Amino acid sequence: MNTQEFGELGLEYYICGRYSFFCSFPITGNLLHHAVELLLKMALCQHFTEAQLRRRFGHKLKLLWTEFKRINPAVALIKHDKTIDDLDTWEEIRYPSQDYRLLSLRLDRKLPLPTQQQGPRPKHYKIILE
């Protein structure tokens, strides 16, 4: 794929992800993960071939993000690190290595109020569009 194809596909995934969020579809996180992945690859394909992107980074947002920040040091990107970390966990849902009963999905439009939970906590996947 070239820069334009990465960008077009990334934008399509982003639009679908936003739409699926407002429909409360559980696939929202995975769609947004792919959107960010493709948009980062769009930016990085100026420095790597498609084969290099596939081999070196795969679907790992944290690796893509680290390289993107390295190439763009003048831009204050650290404020987005938590978002990338949270979004990266959604890739695990594609091929979960743990018991499905221990997964928790949550889609919120605003940040939730702090709560106290008792007992063991399941692995929690969340998307907050704020």
N, C-alpha and C positions, 0 to 999 in steps of 0.2 A: 504494500500500500504506500501511497505517497502522502505528502502533507495534507493535501486537500481531502483525500479519502479518509484519513484518520480524523480530520476535523469534522467532516460531514457525518460520519458514523458516530463520533463522540457526541455531537450535538443531537442526533436522533435518539441516542440512548438517554441523554439528559432530559429531553422533552418527554420521552416515554416514562422515565423515572419520576419526574414531577407529576405527570398525569396519574401514574399508578399510586403515588403517595395519597393523592386526594380521593382515590377510589379505595384506599386501604388494602391494596394488594400486597401480600407478603413478599413479592419479588422486588419491591421498591429498592431495597438496599443493594441488591445485586445489580440492578439496572444502573443505579447511580455509581456504583463501583466501576462498572465497565465504561461509563461516560467519562469519569475522571481518568481512568487508565488510558483510554484512547486519546483524550485531549493532551495528556502528558506525553504520550508517544508521538503525537503530532508535533509537539515542540522539540522533542528529542530526535526526531527522524532527520533533522538537519545535521546531526552529529553522528548518527548510527544508521546502518542499513536496517531493513526490516528483519533480516535474519539475526543480526546482532541484538536488536531489541527483543526478539522472541527468546533467544538463548540466554541473554544476560539478565533480563528483567522478568520475563514471563508475565504473570498477572499480579506481580507483587508491587502494590502501590507504594509501599515504604521505600523500596529500592528505586523506583521511578522518581519518587518525590525527592529523595536524597540527591540523585543525579541532576534533577531539574534545578534544585537549589544551588548545587555546585556550579552549574553553568550560568546561573543568574544571581550572583552574589550581591549585587547592588540593590536588589529588591528585598524588602522586609517580608519574608515568607514564613518565618517561624511561627507567626500567629495562626497559621493554618495546619500546623503539625498535628494537633489533637484531632482535627477533622479527618485528616488523612489516616491517622491511626484507627479512628472509629470506623471509617469507611472500609479500611483494609480487612477488618474482621468479617465483613459480609462475604468475602470470597470463600471462607470456611464453609458456608452453608451449601455451596455447590456440591461438595463432597465431604460431608461431615464425618469426622473420625470418632465421634462420640454418640451416645444414645440420643435419639431424637427427643425423647421425653425430657431431656435436660436442657432443651433450647427454649429460649424466650424471645419473642419478637415484639417490638413496640414501635408504633408510628405516632409521633406527636407533632402538632403544629407549633407548640410553644414548649419551652423548657418545663419539665415537671417539677412540682414542689417536692422537697426532700421528704422521704418516708423512711420508716424503720421497718425492716423485714426480719422475721424470726425464722430460724431453721436454715438449712443449706440453700445457697443461692445458685440457681441455674445459670449457665452461660447466657448472657443477655446481649442481644443485638438490638440497636436502636437507630432510628433516623429521626432527627428533629429539623424541620425546615422553619427556621426563624430568621 
